[in-house]
């Protein structure tokens, strides 16, 4: 994952792949305070696992479109998907 654009002092844009972790981002609270770090991946994981969505979705590697390119990508995706449940 990489920060690709700093749109302004207040907005950044990230381009990430499906297997990349979401970033930890600074969240300003008060003008003179240091920003708090918000781990977006941890928020996503906790939210996903605490809802029925994690039980309702089933992912089959053979059904991914576009298909994965090689055995290494397949193993990374299997590991990623197993961490969702």
FISE-316522 format. One record per residue: residue number from 1; residue in one letter; x, y, z of N, C-alpha, C in turn. Coordinates in steps of 0.05 Angstrom, whole numbers, plus 5000, padded with zeros to 4 digits. Example, Ala and Ser with C-alpha at 12.3 -4.5 7.8 and 13.67 -1.06 7.14 Angstrom:
BEGIN
  drenfi  sedren   nc1   nc2   nc3  cac1  cac2  cac3   cc1   cc2   cc3
       1       a  5264  4886  5156  5246  4910  5156  5264  4934  5156
       2       s  5257  4955  5142  5273  4979  5143  5258  5001  5157
***
This chain:
BEGIN
  drenfi  sedren   nc1   nc2   nc3  cac1  cac2  cac3   cc1   cc2   cc3
       1       x  5017  4977  5000  5000  5000  5000  5018  5025  5000
       2       x  5008  5045  4987  5024  5069  4986  5005  5093  4986
       3       x  5015  5115  4999  5000  5140  4997  5007  5151  4969
       4       x  4987  5154  4953  4993  5162  4925  4989  5192  4921
       5       x  4971  5204  4936  4965  5232  4932  4960  5246  4958
       6       x  4972  5268  4962  4964  5285  4984  4946  5307  4971
       7       x  4920  5304  4975  4902  5322  4962  4903  5350  4974
       8       x  4906  5351  5000  4909  5376  5015  4922  5370  5041
       9       x  4925  5389  5058  4936  5384  5085  4918  5366  5102
      10       x  4893  5365  5094  4873  5350  5110  4864  5324  5097
      11       x  4870  5320  5072  4859  5296  5058  4882  5282  5044
      12       x  4883  5255  5048  4902  5238  5034  4886  5216  5021
      13       x  4898  5205  5000  4885  5183  4985  4904  5160  4984
      14       x  4894  5136  4990  4910  5112  4989  4899  5093  4968
      15       x  4917  5080  4953  4909  5059  4935  4920  5033  4946
      16       x  4902  5015  4952  4910  4989  4964  4899  4966  4948
      17       x  4913  4944  4949  4904  4919  4937  4887  4903  4957
      18       x  4873  4883  4947  4855  4868  4964  4870  4854  4986
      19       x  4895  4847  4983  4910  4833  5003  4926  4852  5022
      20       x  4925  4878  5016  4939  4897  5033  4922  4903  5058
      21       x  4936  4910  5079  4923  4918  5104  4915  4948  5101
      22       x  4893  4955  5114  4885  4983  5114  4905  4998  5132
      23       x  4909  5024  5127  4929  5039  5142  4920  5047  5170
      24       x  4939  5056  5186  4933  5070  5210  4935  5100  5203
      25       x  4914  5114  5210  4913  5142  5201  4912  5161  5225
      26       x  4923  5185  5223  4921  5204  5245  4894  5218  5245
      27       x  4882  5220  5269  4856  5233  5272  4860  5257  5290
      28       x  4857  5281  5279  4860  5305  5296  4837  5307  5315
      29       x  4843  5315  5340  4822  5319  5360  4818  5349  5366
      30       x  4839  5361  5376  4839  5390  5381  4863  5402  5367
      31       x  4861  5427  5359  4883  5439  5344  4911  5437  5357
      32       x  4913  5439  5383  4940  5439  5395  4948  5411  5404
      33       x  4931  5391  5402  4938  5364  5411  4949  5348  5388
      34       x  4966  5329  5394  4975  5310  5374  4951  5293  5365
      35       x  4951  5285  5339  4929  5269  5330  4930  5240  5342
      36       x  4908  5228  5345  4906  5200  5354  4910  5182  5330
      37       x  4922  5159  5334  4926  5139  5313  4902  5121  5312
      38       x  4889  5119  5289  4866  5101  5285  4874  5079  5266
      39       x  4875  5055  5276  4882  5031  5260  4857  5022  5245
      40       x  4855  5029  5220  4831  5023  5204  4828  4993  5200
      41       x  4850  4978  5198  4848  4949  5195  4836  4936  5219
      42       x  4844  4945  5243  4833  4934  5268  4803  4940  5270
      43       x  4795  4964  5262  4767  4972  5263  4751  4954  5243
      44       x  4762  4951  5219  4748  4934  5200  4745  4905  5210
      45       x  4767  4894  5220  4767  4866  5229  4746  4862  5252
      46       x  4746  4880  5271  4728  4878  5294  4699  4881  5284
      47       x  4694  4900  5267  4667  4905  5257  4657  4881  5240
      48       x  4674  4871  5223  4667  4849  5205  4661  4824  5222
      49       x  4678  4818  5241  4674  4794  5257  4651  4795  5276
      50       x  4642  4820  5284  4621  4822  5303  4593  4824  5290
      51       x  4592  4823  5263  4567  4825  5249  4561  4798  5236
      52       x  4536  4795  5227  4529  4770  5213  4540  4769  5185
      53       x  4551  4791  5176  4563  4792  5149  4585  4771  5146
      54       x  4602  4768  5167  4624  4749  5166  4614  4721  5163
      55       x  4590  4715  5174  4579  4688  5171  4563  4684  5145
      56       x  4553  4706  5134  4537  4705  5110  4552  4702  5085
      57       x  4576  4714  5084  4592  4714  5060  4609  4688  5058
      58       x  4609  4677  5035  4628  4654  5030  4644  4662  5006
      59       x  4670  4656  5008  4688  4663  4986  4701  4637  4976
      60       x  4699  4634  4951  4713  4611  4938  4734  4623  4920
      61       x  4759  4614  4924  4781  4624  4908  4776  4620  4878
      62       x  4764  4598  4871  4759  4592  4843  4739  4612  4830
      63       x  4723  4626  4847  4703  4645  4836  4713  4674  4835
      64       x  4737  4679  4843  4748  4707  4842  4751  4716  4814
      65       x  4743  4741  4810  4746  4753  4783  4759  4781  4787
      66       x  4781  4787  4775  4796  4769  4757  4810  4748  4774
      67       x  4817  4726  4761  4829  4704  4776  4857  4711  4786
      68       x  4865  4698  4808  4892  4703  4818  4913  4693  4799
      69       x  4936  4705  4800  4957  4700  4779  4974  4676  4784
      70       x  4981  4670  4809  4999  4648  4814  4994  4635  4841
      71       x  5009  4614  4847  5006  4599  4872  5011  4616  4896
      72       x  5030  4634  4895  5035  4652  4918  5011  4670  4924
      73       x  4999  4681  4903  4975  4698  4907  4953  4681  4919
      74       x  4949  4657  4910  4928  4639  4920  4932  4634  4950
      75       x  4957  4628  4957  4963  4623  4986  4958  4647  5003
      76       x  4967  4671  4993  4962  4696  5008  4932  4701  5011
      77       x  4916  4696  4991  4888  4700  4992  4875  4680  5012
      78       x  4883  4655  5011  4873  4635  5030  4878  4644  5059
      79       x  4902  4653  5064  4910  4663  5090  4893  4687  5098
      80       x  4889  4705  5080  4873  4729  5084  4844  4722  5091
      81       x  4833  4704  5075  4805  4696  5079  4801  4681  5105
      82       x  4820  4664  5112  4817  4649  5137  4818  4667  5161
      83       x  4831  4690  5159  4833  4709  5181  4807  4725  5184
      84       x  4789  4724  5165  4763  4738  5167  4743  4723  5183
      85       x  4747  4697  5187  4727  4681  5202  4737  4672  5229
***
